Amino acid sequence: MKEEKFVCEENCPHLNKINKVKELEPNANEYAKLSNMFKLFADETRIKIICSLLKEELCVCDLCELLNLNQSQVSHQLQLLRNSKLVKYRREGKQIFYSLDDEHVELIIQMALNHILEEEEKNGRA
C-alpha cells in the first residue's frame, strides 16, 4: 500500500491567493499580540481560571478554594490575565471580584471546547 504524501508534488505557487492573504494578514505587532494571548491560554491554571469565570464572577478566595491553590499563585495568574485584558476586576469592600473582560474571551474558549468535543465525538470518545 502506497503511503499518502501530505505535500505538493510540484512547486506551483498561486500568486493571486498569496497576494490576497498578504493584503488581509495581521501586521507584525498584531501577530506578536496574538501570539502572546495564545501563550496565556497555554497554561492549565489560567485556563481553569478562565473556565471558572465563564460560569460566575468570583473573588480571589473563591478561585483559591476552587482550584486548590494559594492566594499568591492565583493572584499571579490573575495579574497576567488582567494585563492582557482577558479578565477584569471590581472591588466590593475588602474583596476583589473577577470576571471575563468581554464576550470575546468566552467565544474563544467556547469555540475551542466545541472543537475538542467535536473531535472526541468523531473518534467515538464522547
Buried (B, 14 or more C-beta within 10 A) or exposed (E): EEEEEEEEEEEEEEEEEEEEEEEEEEEEEEEEEEEEBEEBBEBEBBBBBBEBBBEEBBBBEBBBEBBEBEEEBBBEBBEBBBEBEBBBBEEEEEEBBBBBBEEEBBEBBEEEEEEEEEEEEEEEEE
